[in-house]
Amino acid sequence: MDISRSKQNNLLNRLFKLEERKTNVRQEFIGGLTTFLTMAYIIFVHPSILANTGMDRGALITVTCLSAIVGSLISAFWANAPLALAPGMGLNAFFTYTLVLGQGLAWETALGVVFLSGIFFLILSIGGIREKIANSIPKSLKVAVTAGIGLFMAFIGLKSLGLVVGNSATLVSLGSFTLPVVLGLFGLIISLILELRGIKGGIIIGMLASTIIGIFFGIVEMPSALISMPPSISPIAFKLDIIGALKLSLLGPIFSFMFVDLFDSLGTLIACAKEIGLEDENGEIKSLGKMLHTDVTSTIIGSLLGTSTVTTLSETAAGISAGARTGLASLFIGFFFFLSMFFTPIIGVIPAFATSPALIIVGVYMFKNIIDINFHDFKEAIPVFVTLLLMPLTYSISIGLSFGFLTYIIVHAGTGDFKKINPMLWFVGLLCFINLVI
């Protein structure tokens, strides 16, 4: 028995370089479990968002788990990094509320847009073009895009909860405090308190608490079973329309998916790589290319399965802080998502008022870096303000992003500060202009 366990440990050590990274199986398990608990809300929230497009919710639950499993396996065996990959928040809202519900695109075509964004993202990795684009974008705009998406997510959460409703005179106003709204606010308070106290899985606990009370009051149906075989993915898998997405009018959305994925993943990867000791003496990140390939490959495969952009989540940092250092932690994350697929009956009954608080909390997390903006410098503040304002008000990440970039270029060019506008940024501005005109 001991000999067999020793052989297994030796195999894991060779595969994941446990000793070299000063870790062990137990530490990786704890790190993987911590990451899973902080990101597991995606299993509940992501299907509820994409189901608004008409996609089958049961299939979406399975595909959400499958895409996370695929990303985990690639991260484990290709990049050997403890990454948390799953459909990205914000990008799923862009998919649903901007492309499908906003522009009237079929969800199959929207999946084609996601697929093409992944392919272009992969092409940009040739010759380091991807990194050059990333480095050409001013830090203020990177922060503005993330913070703007945070506001957009929070706005969607408040609307989905029913706390914010439409108004013909003022566009929006405060909704009525119905029982679902009150239960949603109760779940939000529970989640916030648990998150602030550092309890992992606080968002999920808040969801389940409001759902259970909803069942007691008869506004939520009891699940038909506790566990079952995962729903079939056939209603959405391999249904993407790539040809339909090959339109000039969809160049902007393709660029937006690619841009947001690039900066979300690149920022997370750089921060996390430093924590796990993958930064060399020159400040270069070892295996950064492999980690970025993990991200983009997961997006391409995810679009084939039937989901919006799969990206490296910021929740990766939670597992690293708990000790995760290698791809073994990702392997454990994938295993936990595999188990989750069999609890679809429970996941399927979670109502919108229970999942909405997660959108609000994620929005806060995405908005918090706004403190890095120097609002005393109006040349920085104005483009940031435009981006923050227009993303939620136009209900479009793409439009807010495009106006933000163009405003930055116009402000700096108009004041003669051309040194702040590099050639790559002019190209990005051209893409933004084309997106708005079309």
N, C-alpha and C positions, 0 to 999 in steps of 0.2 A: 504493500500500500504506500509506504513512505518513498520507495524507489520510483513508483509510478508518478507520485506527486512531484518528486524532484525532477523527473524528466519533463513533466508539463511546465514546471517553473523555468527550466532551462530553455525550453522551446519558446515560451513567452518572452524570456529575456533576450533571446536571439532575434525574435521577430520585432520586438518593440524597444529594444535597447534600454531595459528597465534600470540596470545598474549604472549605465552611462548617464542616465538622466536623474539618478539618485532617487528612485521610486521603487514601489513594489506592487504586487497584485492588489493587496488590500487598499492601498492608497489610491490606486487607479479606479477601483470599484466605488469608493466613497466619492471621488471626484466625478465619476460618470453619473452616479445616482443624484448628486447635488445638482449637476447641470440639467439632468432630466426633469427633476422636480421644479426647477425654475422656468423651464421652457415648455412643460407639458400642457400649459394652457392653450398652446397652439392647436392641440388635437380638438379642443372644444370650439375655439374661436374661428379658426381658419375655415372649416366647413360651413359655419353659419354665415360667413361673409360671402364665400363663393356660391353658396346655394341660392343667393339672391339673383344670380344670373340664369337660373333654371337648371343648373347642374344637379345631379342626384346627390343628396346629402350623405346617404350611406356610403356611396362609392367615394365621396370626398373624404370621409373619415378614414377609410382604408388607404386611399392614395396619400393623404397627409402623413400617415404612419410609414407607408412604403417609401415615400420620398426622403423622410428622415433616416430610414434604415439604409437606403442607398447612399446617402451622403455620409452617414457614419462609417459604412464599410469602406468607401473610397478614402475617407480621412484616416481610417485605421491602417489600411494596408498600403496605401499609396503615399500619403503625406506623413504618416506616423505622428499625427498631432491630435490633441484632445479637443477637436472642434465640434460645435453643436450646429448642425445644419438642418434646416426645415424651411417651409414656405415663409417668406419674409413678410412681416407686418408692414403696412404702408403700401408695399407693392401689390398685395392682395386687394387692398382697397382701391388702388389705381386700376387694377384689372377689372374689378366689379363696377365701381361707381363712375369711373371716367370712361373706360373703353366700352363696356357692355351696356350699362344703364344710361350713361351720358351720351355716347356717340352712336348708340344703337348697333354696335358690332355684335355679331353672333359670338357666343363664348368659344366656339371652335376656332374662329378667326383670331380671337384674342390669345388663345393658346399658341396659334401660329406666330403671333407677334412675340410672345415669350421665347419661343423656340429660336426665332431669327435673332433676337437680342443675345441669346446665348451663343449662337454661331458667330456673330460679329464680335462678341466679347472674346471668344476663343481666337479669332483671327488677329485681334489687336494684341494678343500676347506675343506675336511674332516680332522679333526685334525690339522688344521692350516698349512698344507703342503704348500699351495699356498704362504702364507706369509713368510715361511721359505726359499722357493726358492727365493723369491723377495729379502729377506735380505742377501742371500748368494752371490748375484751378486755385484761386486764392482761398486761403483758409476760411475767410469770412463767409464765402459762398458755400463751402462745404458744410459749415456749421448751420447756415441758414436753411439749406435744403433739408438737413436732418430735423432741425427744429420745426420747420414748416410742415413736414410730414407728421411730426408729433402733434401739432395743432389740428391738422386734418384728421388724424386718428381720434383724437379726443372729441372733436366735433361730431364725427360719425358715431362715436360711442354715446354721446349725449342725445343725439337724434334717435338712435336705435333704442335707447333706454326709454325715450318718450319724455325726457325732461326738457328738451328743446323741440319745438314743433314749428311748422310753417305758419306764416301770418301774411295775409295779402297786403296789409298796410306797412308792416315793418320787416318783412321777409321772414324773420324768426321771432319767437317769443317763448315764454315759459309755459310748459305743458301742465296738465292737471296732475295732481298727486293721487293717481289711481293705485290700486293694490300692486300691480306689476312694477310701477315706478318706485313705490316705497320699498318693495322687496329688492329691487335692483340697487337702490341707494344703501340698503342694509348690507347687501353683499359687497358693495364698494367700500363701505366703512370697515367691514371685517377684513377685507383684503388689504386695505391700506395699513391698518393697525398691525397685522401680521407681517407685512412687508417691512414696515418701519422697525419692528422688533427683530428682524432678521430671520424669520421663520420661513424655511424653504417650502415652496408650494402654497404660499399664502393666497395667491390669486385663485388657485383651484379650490382651496377650502372655502373661500368666499362664494364662488360659483355654486358649489355643492350645498352650502348653507341656505342660500336664497332659493335654490331649486327644491330642496327638501321641504322648506316652509311653503313653497308654492304647491307642492303635492298635497300637503296637509290642508291647504285652503281650497283645493280642487281646481286650481288654474294651470296645473302641470300634470300631465298623465304619468301614471306609474310605468316604469319600464317593463316590457313584456317578459324579460329575463335578465339575469345578472351578467351572464356570459353567453356567447354564441360564436359561430364561425364568422369571420369577417365578411361584410357585404362584398359582392362582386364589383370589380372596377370596370366591367365591360360597358356600362352606360357612358363613361367619359374617357376611358383609355384609348389612345391612338385615334382619337376623333379630331385632332387638331387640323386646321385648314391652313397649310403653309402657303399655298398658291394665293389664297384670298388675302393673306397678310402681305403679299408682295406688291404693295401699292405705295406710291409716293406720299399719299396722304397719311400713311402710317409710319413714315420715317421718324417723326417726332416721338411717338409712343415707343418705338423700338429703341431710339436713343435714350429716352427717359428711363426705361427699364434697365438698360445697360449702364447708364450713368449712376443711378441710385444703387444698383447692385455693386458696382465697382467701388464706390466710396464707403458704402456700408461694410463690405467685406474687407477692403484694404485697411480701413481704420481699425476694425476689430482684430484683424490678423496681426498687424504691426504691434498693437498694444499687448496682445496675448503672447506673441512670440518672444517679446522681451521678458515677460514674466516666467516663461518656461525655459529660459536660457538659450534661445536659438539666435541670439544676436552676437555676431563676432566682434573682434576688436576694432574693426572699421565701421561698426554700426550697421553692417549689412545683415539682413535677416536670412538665415539658412533655410532652405526649402520653401521660400516664399512663393516661388513659381509653382511648386507642387500644390501648395495650399490654395492658391488662386485657381489652379486647374481643377482642384476638388470642387470648388464653388461653382465654376462655370459648367463642369460636366454634370453636376447634380441638377443644375437648372435645365439643361438640355434633356436629360432623362426625365426630370419631373414634368416638363411640358408634354412629353410623349405619354406619360402616365395619366396626365390630366389635371395639372395644378399650375398655379402661377409661380413666379420666380422663387427658386430655392436658394437660400443664401446663408452665410455664416452669421449666426445670431450673436448678439452681444452677451447673451447668457453664458457663452463659453467662459467668460471671466469668472463666473460663480464656481464652476468646476475646478478651474485652475487655482483659485484662492483656497479651495478645499484639498488641493494636492495633486490634481491631474497634471501629468507631464507628457504622456505619450498617447499613441493611437489606441492603446488598450482601453482607455476611458471612453473613447468614441465607440468601441466595440460594445461596451456595456450599455452605452446610450441606445445604440441600435437594438440591443436585446430588450430593453425596457419598452421601446416603441413597438417591438414585435408582440410583446405581451399585451400592450394596450389595444391592439386590433381586436382582441377577443372580448373587450368590454364595450363594444359598440352599442348594445341596447341601453346602457346607462348614458353614454356620451350623446346618443341620439335624442334623448328627451330634454337635454339642457336647453332652456328657452333663451330668447334674445335678451330679455331683461337680466339674465344671469351672466351672459357672456359680455354684455356691453361694458361693465366696469373694467374688464381687462383692457379694452381699447383705450379707456381714459387713463389708466395707470401706465400703459406702454407709451401713451402720448406724453405723459409727464417725464418719463425716462428719456425720451428722445429730445425733449425740449430743454432739458437741464443745462446742456452745454452752451446755451445762448449767453451765459455770463462771460464767455471768451470773446465776445464781440465788443469792440471799442465804439460805443455809440456817440462818443464825443467827436469822432472823425466822421463827418457827414458823407464823405465819399465811400466809406465802408457801410455806414448806417442805412443810407437810402436804399441801396440794392437789397440789403438784408430785410429791411422793412417791407419792401415790395414783395419779396419772396414769401415772407411770413404771412402777409395779408392776403395774397391772391390764391395761395394753395387751398385754404378752407373756403374762401368766398367764391371761387370759381369751381369748387369741387373737383379740382384737377391738379395733380402733382406736376404734370407736364406743362400746363400753362403757367403756373407759379414759377417753376424752374426756368422756363424760357424768358419770362419777363424779368426775373432776377438777374440772369446772365446778361441780357441786353441792356438793362439799366446800369449794371456795373461798367460795361464797355462804353456806353454813352456818357456817363458821368465822368469817367477818367479821361476819355478822349476829348470831351468838351472842356475840361480844365487843363488840357495839355499834358496830362500825366500819362504819356504813352508807355513809359517804362513798366507800368503795372499791367500792360496788356501784351502778353507774349503771342507769337504766331499761332500756337495751338488754341489759345483762347479766342482769337479771331475766328478760327474754324468752328469752334463750339458755338460761338455767337451766330455764325451763318446758319448752322443747323437749327438753332432756336428760332431764328427769323423765318426760315422755311416752314417750321412747325406751326408758327402763328399764322402765317399767310395762308397755308393750306387748310 
